[in-house]
Amino acid sequence: MDKPRIDELLPHADGSRYELVMIAAKRARQINNYYHSLGENTLGLEELTPPLITTRSTNLLTIAFEEIVDSKIEHDRPE
C-alpha cells in the first residue's frame, strides 16, 4: 500500500485531521528512534517498536499512515 488516502485515514482518528496528524507524527518519531537505536546499538528507556507492517516505503510518515489504516496503532484520545 502506498500513501493511504485521507478518506481511509480519517475514520481511524474519529474524523479529526488534527488528531490524525498527531498520531502519525508520534508514531513516525517512534520508528525513527527505533532505527537510530539500531545504528547506535543501544536501547533507550523508551520502548522501541519496529515498523508493524511490511512496506516498500522509506518515508516514516507514510509508514505511520499505513500502520494506522491497517489498525496496527492504538491511541488514547485526550480528554
Secondary structure as UniProt FT lines:
FT   HELIX           6..9
FT   HELIX           10..13
FT   TURN            14..15
FT   HELIX           17..40
FT   HELIX           60..69
FT   TURN            70..71
//
